[in-house]
Amino acid sequence: MRKKLALVLALLFLPSTANADVVPAHFILTGSGFGHGVGLSQIGAKGLALEGKSASDILNYYFPGTQITTTPINQDIRINIAHQSTYQAAVGSNLQLYKGDLTVAPIAIPQGATLKFALVGKVISPTIVIKGSPTQILSASTLFNLKWDGILKIAGISLKYGSVALRVVSGKIEVTTTMKVDSEYIYGISEMSSAWPAAAIQSQAIASRTYGLARIATIRKDCDCNVYNTIYDQNYVGYSKESEAAVGGLWRAAVDATAGMSITYNAAPINVYFFSSSGGMTQRSEDVWGTAYPYLTNVADPYSLDIVLNPSYSHWQRVLNQTDLTAAFGLPDVATLVADSRTVTNSVISVTATSSTGVKSTLPVGVFKTKLKVPASWFQIN
């Protein structure tokens, strides 16, 4: 019996290698927050607004050391609303088509007509289509501009302001709209619920205007624009934001109430960032993207962990299966998954997967989140 007991004890305390070869069906991530965590926490803005803080209070809190500057803003901004396109259709009232820039004499488009643009070789070929009438083909060009009255519908978006250009760039059609950065552009930004407290949506309006101001000096060659209309810049949805039922007027009022206001540091618009919610503290920009800005630093953000303010992302869980993990890491299987290091906010910096044969693959957390649809970098791996 003593020999048997000794053998059992010896086996129990031997280093286990069996589990190292086991490939789990999935890993479970538990975490908090949604987004990159740098700059203005939108849930935090809502929380502070509910406590009675003003838009300036909110922005000075999340961007320490900055100033809120009010000055007349008259510049235009160019927004790309369709990238690398080959075909577009436009519908609007009193359409005016310019072959070239807006200095040439326009072509009046009949009421009720659809104006279609097709890429033919290296030029744009427009046609006028009216139901029950022959299609009219207009002469081609590498650049067209559009103006209208009321609402223009093009590229899946409704526009009320400015003008639209269609230009051939790198063999495709780039569709851009140009309008006033101070108001017209911000009316169409959809980054926060218009039903939130006034101070919160005013802080978003100021932050969004600052984002645009910081980018109007440079035209990007690949898109013929200052900014895209996607979340990679700001989510611009055109007239549908201010015309939203019941609350669209609240957003427009917030934009108007903050006219001319921007966030500055050393008298220049800051490099502004915003996100939905954090894991309890905002991130330093250098921890996320490698570049330090004095006003993009760690700020306590307890509102993001409030389940009432943030029911979807104060706490979340994600299941990662083997199929998705092996595709993300380029391994035949994933036996272990480890968060290599963390920032002072406890957010993950990189993740390493190890196969059953011991091969390792490491992804920066930004790539890991994108490939595996993980909401934020504040998580634990189980």
Secondary structure as GFF3:
##gff-version 3
##sequence-region A 1 382
A	DSSP	alpha_helix	2	13	.	.	.	ID=ss1
A	DSSP	three_ten_helix	19	21	.	.	.	ID=ss2
A	DSSP	beta_strand	26	32	.	.	.	ID=ss3
A	DSSP	beta_strand	40	41	.	.	.	ID=ss4
A	DSSP	alpha_helix	42	50	.	.	.	ID=ss5
A	DSSP	alpha_helix	55	62	.	.	.	ID=ss6
A	DSSP	beta_strand	67	70	.	.	.	ID=ss7
A	DSSP	beta_strand	76	85	.	.	.	ID=ss8
A	DSSP	beta_strand	87	99	.	.	.	ID=ss9
A	DSSP	beta_strand	107	108	.	.	.	ID=ss10
A	DSSP	beta_strand	114	120	.	.	.	ID=ss11
A	DSSP	beta_strand	123	129	.	.	.	ID=ss12
A	DSSP	beta_strand	136	137	.	.	.	ID=ss13
A	DSSP	beta_strand	143	154	.	.	.	ID=ss14
A	DSSP	beta_strand	157	159	.	.	.	ID=ss15
A	DSSP	beta_strand	163	169	.	.	.	ID=ss16
A	DSSP	beta_strand	172	180	.	.	.	ID=ss17
A	DSSP	alpha_helix	184	187	.	.	.	ID=ss18
A	DSSP	alpha_helix	198	213	.	.	.	ID=ss19
A	DSSP	beta_strand	227	228	.	.	.	ID=ss20
A	DSSP	alpha_helix	239	242	.	.	.	ID=ss21
A	DSSP	alpha_helix	248	257	.	.	.	ID=ss22
A	DSSP	beta_strand	261	265	.	.	.	ID=ss23
A	DSSP	beta_strand	268	269	.	.	.	ID=ss24
A	DSSP	beta_strand	274	275	.	.	.	ID=ss25
A	DSSP	alpha_helix	285	288	.	.	.	ID=ss26
A	DSSP	three_ten_helix	302	305	.	.	.	ID=ss27
A	DSSP	beta_strand	316	321	.	.	.	ID=ss28
A	DSSP	alpha_helix	322	329	.	.	.	ID=ss29
A	DSSP	beta_strand	336	342	.	.	.	ID=ss30
A	DSSP	beta_strand	348	354	.	.	.	ID=ss31
A	DSSP	beta_strand	360	364	.	.	.	ID=ss32
A	DSSP	alpha_helix	365	372	.	.	.	ID=ss33
A	DSSP	beta_strand	378	381	.	.	.	ID=ss34
###
